[in-house]
């Protein structure tokens, strides 16, 4: 049974007790700095619309809410501004948020990056090591699917695509990926949580699409690559249809705790 909770998570860090909303999996924040924890929490709150578009974020109020000094709050807001999620103001920021059009455009960037990477992979003599690594990741996705762990599936999904992107050792493609990864990760978390609640069996197709991507690398089949890309990115859009315009579904997805 999936249980939805919305409560503060107390994280002990350097003698301080931080109060996080817990929308981002806290197990992923155990070795993170205070600033990294705050920005991860705020990012999820913005993308899930717990913090509404157009609302004002005060450094002082956030400092009190998270029980930290203003310095990590200020740093977190700068990171979020670079991601296009807030607009810095004096002593705080305005939430810009994100639209479904923005999400489509981010997926366009992902498609361009991975298409470029796959073009290079088709020219490689051997991709055996990459195929082994991707196969291991998919096997771990299957285990997470078995135990209905949407968050673990999400992180393995991100790891799968990151492994492909980084495999060609292209410095600026890697930089571009690093810039969009935090927001993409949150999209995938919310989407997978939504699927887990609304359409659990759909994960069979998710995993099949990843296996098809591996086959396309293994066989170096251009037509298969195109088919795999079409299925994967079409399903990214199709699986999320309605989620970003449905406050109730977004709230459920953001509050999902699953296996922490």
Kinemage of the C-alpha trace (Angstrom):
@kinemage 1
@onewidth
@group {chain A} dominant
@subgroup {mainchain}
@vectorlist {calphas} color= white
{ca unk a 1} P 0.000 0.000 0.000
{ca unk a 2} L 1.260 3.462 -0.903
{ca unk a 3} L 1.010 6.006 1.883
{ca unk a 4} L 1.082 9.736 1.249
{ca unk a 5} L 2.390 11.932 4.033
{ca unk a 6} L 3.105 15.616 4.188
{ca unk a 7} L 5.285 16.409 7.113
{ca unk a 8} L 8.532 18.122 7.893
{ca unk a 9} L 11.648 16.003 7.832
{ca unk a 10} L 14.197 16.833 10.493
{ca unk a 11} L 17.736 16.517 9.125
{ca unk a 12} L 20.672 16.834 11.491
{ca unk a 13} L 23.645 18.584 9.922
{ca unk a 14} L 26.679 19.986 11.707
{ca unk a 15} L 24.788 20.366 14.976
{ca unk a 16} L 21.799 22.053 13.292
{ca unk a 17} L 18.333 20.597 12.846
{ca unk a 18} L 16.892 21.432 9.423
{ca unk a 19} L 13.186 21.274 8.694
{ca unk a 20} L 12.623 19.963 5.177
{ca unk a 21} L 9.219 19.377 3.606
{ca unk a 22} L 10.305 15.895 2.596
{ca unk a 23} L 9.110 16.140 -1.004
{ca unk a 24} L 12.563 15.130 -2.265
{ca unk a 25} L 13.786 11.683 -1.042
{ca unk a 26} L 15.754 12.445 2.118
{ca unk a 27} L 17.960 9.355 1.721
{ca unk a 28} L 19.470 11.122 -1.293
{ca unk a 29} L 20.392 14.127 0.847
{ca unk a 30} L 22.279 12.386 3.656
{ca unk a 31} L 25.721 13.380 2.360
{ca unk a 32} L 24.640 16.757 0.961
{ca unk a 33} L 25.512 20.195 2.284
{ca unk a 34} L 22.865 22.367 3.908
{ca unk a 35} L 22.623 24.453 0.731
{ca unk a 36} L 22.199 21.368 -1.454
{ca unk a 37} L 19.432 20.074 0.800
{ca unk a 38} L 17.590 23.386 0.742
{ca unk a 39} L 17.811 23.761 -3.033
{ca unk a 40} L 16.614 20.165 -3.619
{ca unk a 41} L 13.649 20.733 -1.317
{ca unk a 42} L 12.743 24.108 -2.821
{ca unk a 43} L 13.076 22.808 -6.380
{ca unk a 44} L 10.576 20.030 -5.712
{ca unk a 45} L 8.223 22.452 -3.971
{ca unk a 46} L 8.303 24.760 -6.997
{ca unk a 47} L 7.910 22.064 -9.649
{ca unk a 48} L 5.075 20.381 -7.735
{ca unk a 49} L 3.487 23.827 -7.243
{ca unk a 50} L 3.570 23.556 -3.481
{ca unk a 51} L 5.078 27.019 -3.961
{ca unk a 52} L 2.778 28.685 -6.449
{ca unk a 53} L 3.964 30.501 -9.554
{ca unk a 54} L 4.138 34.229 -8.879
{ca unk a 55} L 4.488 33.846 -5.126
{ca unk a 56} L 7.254 35.678 -3.268
{ca unk a 57} L 9.945 33.846 -1.326
{ca unk a 58} L 11.463 35.806 1.539
{ca unk a 59} L 15.009 34.953 2.631
{ca unk a 60} L 14.072 35.657 6.243
{ca unk a 61} L 10.934 33.506 6.179
{ca unk a 62} L 12.694 30.635 4.412
{ca unk a 63} L 15.528 30.887 6.915
{ca unk a 64} L 13.028 30.481 9.744
{ca unk a 65} L 11.093 27.751 7.953
{ca unk a 66} L 14.176 25.633 7.264
{ca unk a 67} L 15.897 26.551 10.534
{ca unk a 68} L 19.103 27.636 8.788
{ca unk a 69} L 20.967 30.889 8.295
{ca unk a 70} L 20.166 33.144 5.337
{ca unk a 71} L 23.409 32.237 3.543
{ca unk a 72} L 22.359 28.752 2.291
{ca unk a 73} L 18.924 30.174 1.435
{ca unk a 74} L 20.519 32.884 -0.676
{ca unk a 75} L 22.779 30.346 -2.394
{ca unk a 76} L 19.825 28.050 -3.088
{ca unk a 77} L 17.826 30.872 -4.676
{ca unk a 78} L 20.774 31.706 -6.947
{ca unk a 79} L 20.894 28.095 -8.157
{ca unk a 80} L 17.151 28.112 -8.787
{ca unk a 81} L 17.444 31.376 -10.717
{ca unk a 82} L 20.072 29.786 -12.967
{ca unk a 83} L 17.574 26.974 -13.602
{ca unk a 84} L 14.896 29.513 -14.536
{ca unk a 85} L 12.621 28.604 -11.628
{ca unk a 86} L 12.798 31.886 -9.692
{ca unk a 87} L 13.616 35.523 -10.317
{ca unk a 88} L 15.814 37.072 -7.662
{ca unk a 89} L 14.465 40.082 -5.803
{ca unk a 90} L 15.788 42.127 -2.917
{ca unk a 91} L 15.975 39.822 0.123
{ca unk a 92} L 14.240 36.983 -1.706
{ca unk a 93} L 12.826 35.817 -5.011
{ca unk a 94} L 9.657 35.507 -7.085
{ca unk a 95} L 8.618 32.011 -8.156
{ca unk a 96} L 8.635 31.747 -11.949
{ca unk a 97} L 7.836 28.060 -11.936
{ca unk a 98} L 7.487 26.040 -15.074
{ca unk a 99} L 4.857 25.464 -17.735
{ca unk a 100} L 4.016 22.397 -19.802
{ca unk a 101} L 5.635 24.197 -22.756
{ca unk a 102} L 8.849 24.508 -20.699
{ca unk a 103} L 8.699 20.789 -19.971
{ca unk a 104} L 8.288 20.002 -23.670
{ca unk a 105} L 11.276 22.219 -24.467
{ca unk a 106} L 13.442 20.494 -21.857
{ca unk a 107} L 12.511 17.149 -23.401
{ca unk a 108} L 13.463 18.613 -26.797
{ca unk a 109} L 16.914 19.389 -25.362
{ca unk a 110} L 17.176 15.857 -24.006
{ca unk a 111} L 16.215 14.446 -27.387
{ca unk a 112} L 18.819 16.569 -29.190
{ca unk a 113} L 21.550 15.570 -26.726
{ca unk a 114} L 20.816 11.870 -26.822
{ca unk a 115} L 20.356 11.830 -30.596
{ca unk a 116} L 23.823 13.365 -30.908
{ca unk a 117} L 25.257 10.813 -28.481
{ca unk a 118} L 23.648 7.858 -30.263
{ca unk a 119} L 25.023 9.054 -33.588
{ca unk a 120} L 28.516 8.801 -32.060
{ca unk a 121} L 27.797 5.413 -30.470
{ca unk a 122} L 26.818 3.967 -33.851
{ca unk a 123} L 30.294 4.870 -35.067
{ca unk a 124} L 32.120 3.207 -32.155
{ca unk a 125} L 33.910 -0.094 -32.729
{ca unk a 126} L 32.640 -1.596 -29.489
{ca unk a 127} L 30.081 -0.531 -26.911
{ca unk a 128} L 30.298 -3.714 -24.847
{ca unk a 129} L 31.206 -2.016 -21.558
{ca unk a 130} L 28.390 0.505 -21.958
{ca unk a 131} L 25.883 -2.240 -22.782
{ca unk a 132} L 26.893 -4.190 -19.656
{ca unk a 133} L 26.480 -1.104 -17.476
{ca unk a 134} L 23.098 -0.198 -18.971
{ca unk a 135} L 21.890 -3.786 -18.596
{ca unk a 136} L 22.776 -3.731 -14.888
{ca unk a 137} L 20.860 -0.493 -14.434
{ca unk a 138} L 17.771 -1.938 -16.125
{ca unk a 139} L 17.954 -5.028 -13.901
{ca unk a 140} L 17.972 -2.734 -10.863
{ca unk a 141} L 14.972 -0.894 -12.327
{ca unk a 142} L 13.144 -4.220 -12.530
{ca unk a 143} L 13.864 -4.911 -8.849
{ca unk a 144} L 12.618 -1.443 -7.902
{ca unk a 145} L 9.508 -2.083 -10.017
{ca unk a 146} L 8.905 -5.376 -8.221
{ca unk a 147} L 8.988 -3.607 -4.857
{ca unk a 148} L 6.936 -0.645 -6.131
{ca unk a 149} L 9.719 1.809 -5.371
{ca unk a 150} L 8.950 4.702 -7.712
{ca unk a 151} L 11.792 6.869 -6.435
{ca unk a 152} L 14.419 4.199 -7.031
{ca unk a 153} L 13.055 3.587 -10.524
{ca unk a 154} L 13.322 7.337 -11.139
{ca unk a 155} L 16.940 7.584 -10.052
{ca unk a 156} L 17.877 4.510 -12.091
{ca unk a 157} L 16.121 6.042 -15.095
{ca unk a 158} L 18.218 9.205 -14.693
{ca unk a 159} L 21.364 7.107 -14.210
{ca unk a 160} L 20.579 5.128 -17.376
{ca unk a 161} L 20.359 8.215 -19.576
{ca unk a 162} L 23.287 9.918 -17.858
{ca unk a 163} L 25.450 6.839 -18.481
{ca unk a 164} L 24.626 7.028 -22.186
{ca unk a 165} L 25.265 10.771 -22.377
{ca unk a 166} L 28.609 10.594 -20.589
{ca unk a 167} L 29.805 7.528 -22.494
{ca unk a 168} L 31.156 9.579 -25.431
{ca unk a 169} L 33.216 11.845 -23.116
{ca unk a 170} L 32.003 15.038 -24.767
{ca unk a 171} L 32.798 17.840 -22.332
{ca unk a 172} L 30.166 20.361 -23.394
{ca unk a 173} L 27.393 17.812 -23.823
{ca unk a 174} L 28.168 16.734 -20.245
{ca unk a 175} L 27.988 20.363 -19.084
{ca unk a 176} L 24.651 20.826 -20.843
{ca unk a 177} L 23.320 17.651 -19.223
{ca unk a 178} L 24.514 18.774 -15.775
{ca unk a 179} L 22.595 22.031 -16.212
{ca unk a 180} L 19.263 20.361 -16.984
{ca unk a 181} L 19.674 17.222 -14.845
{ca unk a 182} L 18.302 18.594 -11.512
{ca unk a 183} L 15.036 19.716 -13.094
{ca unk a 184} L 14.771 16.571 -15.257
{ca unk a 185} L 15.301 14.447 -12.141
{ca unk a 186} L 12.376 16.144 -10.394
{ca unk a 187} L 10.174 15.725 -13.482
{ca unk a 188} L 10.934 12.021 -13.559
{ca unk a 189} L 10.353 11.631 -9.811
{ca unk a 190} L 6.919 13.239 -10.040
{ca unk a 191} L 6.022 11.347 -13.216
{ca unk a 192} L 7.090 7.922 -11.887
{ca unk a 193} L 5.270 8.499 -8.601
{ca unk a 194} L 2.162 9.420 -10.589
{ca unk a 195} L 2.468 6.259 -12.691
{ca unk a 196} L 2.963 4.131 -9.567
{ca unk a 197} L -0.345 5.346 -8.171
{ca unk a 198} L -2.392 5.596 -11.355
{ca unk a 199} L -0.990 2.974 -13.739
{ca unk a 200} L 1.447 0.550 -12.118
{ca unk a 201} L 1.420 -1.890 -15.049
{ca unk a 202} L 2.719 0.873 -17.326
{ca unk a 203} L 6.180 0.251 -15.880
{ca unk a 204} L 6.432 -2.884 -18.026
{ca unk a 205} L 6.432 -0.595 -21.062
{ca unk a 206} L 8.890 1.833 -19.428
{ca unk a 207} L 11.375 -0.973 -18.875
{ca unk a 208} L 10.792 -2.385 -22.366
{ca unk a 209} L 11.658 1.001 -23.874
{ca unk a 210} L 14.964 1.056 -21.992
{ca unk a 211} L 15.761 -2.481 -23.149
{ca unk a 212} L 15.022 -1.369 -26.710
{ca unk a 213} L 17.529 1.478 -26.337
{ca unk a 214} L 20.159 -1.053 -25.250
{ca unk a 215} L 19.374 -3.269 -28.244
{ca unk a 216} L 19.729 -0.327 -30.599
{ca unk a 217} L 23.224 0.366 -29.222
{ca unk a 218} L 24.159 -3.304 -29.369
{ca unk a 219} L 22.958 -3.866 -32.938
{ca unk a 220} L 23.996 -0.418 -34.206
{ca unk a 221} L 20.771 -0.362 -36.112
{ca unk a 222} L 19.833 3.168 -37.162
{ca unk a 223} L 16.172 2.298 -37.716
{ca unk a 224} L 15.990 0.615 -34.312
{ca unk a 225} L 17.595 3.693 -32.733
{ca unk a 226} L 14.904 5.881 -34.275
{ca unk a 227} L 12.172 3.506 -33.096
{ca unk a 228} L 13.603 3.383 -29.567
{ca unk a 229} L 13.853 7.168 -29.410
{ca unk a 230} L 10.366 7.635 -30.754
{ca unk a 231} L 8.881 5.252 -28.192
{ca unk a 232} L 10.855 6.580 -25.247
{ca unk a 233} L 10.269 10.291 -25.756
{ca unk a 234} L 6.692 9.832 -26.941
{ca unk a 235} L 5.970 7.902 -23.753
{ca unk a 236} L 7.644 10.562 -21.612
{ca unk a 237} L 5.097 13.044 -22.945
{ca unk a 238} L 2.155 10.632 -23.011
{ca unk a 239} L 2.770 9.341 -19.495
{ca unk a 240} L 2.790 12.857 -18.068
{ca unk a 241} L -0.262 14.131 -19.937
{ca unk a 242} L -2.531 15.894 -17.487
{ca unk a 243} L -0.182 15.606 -14.500
{ca unk a 244} L 1.147 19.161 -14.711
{ca unk a 245} L -2.350 20.633 -14.980
{ca unk a 246} L -3.850 18.520 -12.208
{ca unk a 247} L -3.151 20.000 -8.734
{ca unk a 248} L -4.510 16.920 -6.948
{ca unk a 249} L -2.267 14.483 -8.867
{ca unk a 250} L 0.741 16.763 -8.471
{ca unk a 251} L 0.148 17.001 -4.735
{ca unk a 252} L -0.100 13.220 -4.414
{ca unk a 253} L 3.042 12.743 -6.495
{ca unk a 254} L 5.008 15.322 -4.505
{ca unk a 255} L 3.946 13.864 -1.154
{ca unk a 256} L 4.661 10.254 -2.131
{ca unk a 257} L 7.031 8.708 0.371
{ca unk a 258} L 7.277 5.139 -0.884
{ca unk a 259} L 10.461 3.391 0.237
{ca unk a 260} L 12.693 5.975 1.908
